[in-house]
Amino acid sequence: MYILLWIVFGAFVGWIASIISNDNGRMGLLANIVVGLIGSVIGGGIASLFNLATFTTFSLWGFCFAVLGAVVLLWIISLFRVNRRR
């Protein structure tokens, strides 16, 4: 049951982060899930780096840091993305 909840949470976080970083047109559902889940780990690392909190349950602050981590991840990916001509 928790795995399904994490997948839905990751999809929502990845979708919000892709809207913030203007990558929504390029990303599908699977990419949103992966970015959301990895972004959650990055956001938790950012929060613990500044001793703000450690998150073990779903909360508003956990959601905010997960979106922040996903935006950071998308920013890092965009640095390595090769500009392609259309």
GUPA-323182 format. One record per atom (N, C-alpha, C): residue in three letters; x, y, z. Coordinates in steps of 0.02 Angstrom, whole numbers, plus 50000, padded with zeros to 5 digits. Layout:
REM residues N
ALAXYZ...
REM end
This chain:
REM residues 86
MET500404994150000MET500005000050000MET500435006350000TYR500975006350040TYR501405012250043TYR501775013349978ILE501925008049942ILE502265008749877ILE501825012549829LEU501185011049827LEU500725014649784LEU500675021949804LEU500665023349869LEU500645030149893LEU501275034049873TRP501865030849877TRP502485034149856TRP502485035449781ILE502215030949742ILE502185031849669ILE501735037849652VAL501165038249684VAL500705043849672VAL501025050349695PHE501345050249754PHE501685056149780PHE502245058349733GLY502645053549709GLY503185055049662GLY502935057949597ALA502375055249572ALA502085057849510ALA501855065049519PHE501535066449575PHE501285073249587PHE501855078149597VAL502355076249636VAL502935080549648VAL503315081749582GLY503415076549543GLY503755077249478GLY503375081649431TRP502715081149431TRP502305085249388TRP502345092649408ILE502295094149472ILE502355101049496ILE503045103849480ALA503575099849491ALA504255102149477ALA504355103349402SER504055099149360SER504135100149288SER503765106349264ILE503215108149297ILE502865114349281ILE503285120349301ILE503585120049361ILE504005125549385ILE504605126549340SER504915121149317SER505525121749276SER505395121749201ASN504765122349181ASN504565122649110ASN504785116549069ASP504785110749100ASP504935104449065ASP504315100049058ASN503735102749070ASN503125098649071ASN502975095449004GLY503135098848950GLY502985096148883GLY503425090248865ARG504005089748895ARG504485084348878ARG504405078148921MET504075078848977MET504065073349026MET503405069549024GLY503455063149030GLY502865058949035GLY502755056749107LEU502295052149116LEU502115049849183LEU502705046349218LEU503045041949182LEU503605038349212LEU504165043049232ALA504315047949189ALA504835052749206ALA504635056949266ASN503995058849271ASN503765062649329ASN503835058549393ILE503685052149390ILE503745047849449ILE504475047349471VAL504915046049423VAL505625045249440VAL505915051849467VAL505765057449433VAL506015063849456VAL505735065549525GLY505095064049536GLY504795065449601GLY505095061349657LEU505225055049644LEU505515050749697LEU506235052649711ILE506635053649659ILE507335055649670ILE507355062649700GLY506915067049677GLY506875073749706GLY506695073649779SER506285068949799SER506105068249870SER506725066549912VAL507145062249886VAL507755060449921VAL508225066549924ILE508285070149869ILE508715076149867ILE508435081449915GLY507785082449914GLY507475087249959GLY507565085450032GLY507525079050048GLY507655076850117GLY508375078050136GLY508835077150088GLY509535078650101GLY509655086050113ILE509325090250074ILE509385097450084ILE509115099450153ALA508545096650172ALA508255098250237ALA508705095950294SER508985090050289SER509415087650343SER510095091150342LEU510305093650284LEU510945097350280LEU510905103750322PHE510335107050320PHE510235113150358PHE509905111950426ASN509865105650447ASN509555103650511ASN508855106450519LEU508475106650464LEU507795109150467LEU507315103850493ALA507385097750468ALA506945092450491ALA507165085950459THR506925080550489THR506985074050457THR506265071650447PHE506125069250388PHE505435067550371PHE505345060050368THR504875057650406THR504715050450404THR503985049350384THR503595054650384THR502885054150364THR502735059550313PHE502155059150282PHE501955064150234PHE501735070450270SER501985076150248SER501805082550278SER501875087950225LEU501635093950241LEU501695099550195LEU502415101450184TRP502815101550238TRP503525103250231TRP503895097950191GLY503715091750201GLY504025086350162GLY503865087150088PHE503245089050073PHE503055090250004PHE503455096049974CYS503515101450012CYS503895107349987CYS504615105649973PHE504935101950019PHE505635100050008PHE505705094949952ALA505205090749943ALA505225086049887ALA505185089749820VAL504745094649816VAL504705098749755VAL505345102549744LEU505635105349797LEU506275108849790LEU506815104249765GLY506845098249792GLY507345093349770GLY507235091249698ALA506615090549677ALA506465088749607ALA506645094349560VAL506525100549580VAL506725106249538VAL507485106549532VAL507835105349586VAL508565105149584VAL508805099649537LEU508485093849541LEU508665088249497LEU508545090049424LEU507985093049408LEU507845095149339LEU508335100449316TRP508545104849361TRP509035109949343TRP509705106749327ILE509915101749367ILE510545098249354ILE510505094449288ILE509935091349274ILE509855087749211ILE509895092549153SER509595098449160SER509605103349105SER510315105949092LEU510745105849142LEU511445107849130LEU511805102949084PHE511625096649089PHE511955091449049PHE511605089848984ARG511005092648975ARG510625091348914ARG510935095048855VAL511015091548801VAL511305094448740VAL510745098048703ASN510875104148683ASN510385107748643ASN510325104548575ARG509725102548558ARG509605099148495ARG509245103748447ARG509445103548385ARG509105107348334ARG508485103648311ARG507955107248297ARG507335104048276ARG507275104148202
REM end
